[in-house]
Structure formats: C-alpha cells, structure tokens
C-alpha cells in the first residue's frame, strides 16, 4: 500500500533499492523476508519508518 501511495511501480521501487521487481513482489505477498538493510532501503525510498512498513503485532496482523 505504501508503494502505491508513493506512486511507484514495483519496478521503480526495485530500481531504487537495488533488487529485482520479483523480490519486491514477493515481499509484498509476504513470501520473502528481506534483510534489515533492504527493509531500511525500502523505508528510505518510501519515506516511511520500519514500524510503518514491517511491524507485525503479536497476533500476526500488520
């Protein structure tokens, strides 16, 4: 959702963070756990915090 709000395609975010579009897709689907460095790169690219994008509460909800 944050990527769409930032008006970026998966490819544009991938280019900004140095990964493939497929990696961004897998992260968005919850099928890939990115490294802390990649999490931070995504946060910087979207101007969001780690909590905004990656925090999961104890019930498994974002």
C-alpha positions in Angstrom: 0.0 0.0 0.0 2.8 2.4 0.9 4.4 1.8 -2.5 1.2 2.7 -4.3 0.7 5.7 -2.1 4.2 6.9 -3.1 3.1 6.4 -6.8 5.8 3.9 -7.5 5.6 0.7 -9.5 7.2 -2.4 -8.2 10.0 -1.9 -10.8 10.6 1.7 -9.7 10.9 0.6 -6.1 13.2 -2.2 -7.1 15.4 0.2 -9.1 15.6 2.5 -6.0 16.5 -0.3 -3.7 18.8 -2.4 -6.0 16.7 -5.5 -6.1 14.5 -7.2 -8.8 10.9 -6.5 -9.3 10.2 -10.1 -8.4 11.8 -9.5 -4.9 9.5 -6.6 -4.3 6.5 -8.7 -5.4 7.5 -11.5 -3.0 8.0 -9.1 -0.1 4.5 -7.5 -0.7 3.0 -11.0 -0.8 4.7 -11.9 2.5 6.6 -14.7 0.7 10.1 -13.3 1.3 11.7 -11.9 4.4 14.1 -9.1 3.4 17.3 -8.3 5.2 17.4 -5.4 7.6 19.4 -3.4 5.0 16.8 -4.0 2.4 14.0 -3.1 4.8 15.8 0.2 5.6 16.4 0.9 1.8 12.6 0.4 1.2 11.8 2.7 4.1 14.1 5.4 2.8 12.7 5.1 -0.7 9.1 5.3 0.6 9.8 7.9 3.3 8.3 5.6 5.9 9.6 4.0 9.2 10.3 0.4 9.8 7.2 0.3 12.1 5.0 1.7 9.3 6.0 -0.9 6.8 7.2 -4.0 8.6 5.8 -4.1 12.2 3.7 -7.2 12.8 1.8 -7.3 16.1 1.7 -10.5 18.3 -1.5 -11.6 16.5 0.2 -11.7 13.1 -1.5 -8.5 11.9 0.2 -5.6 10.2 
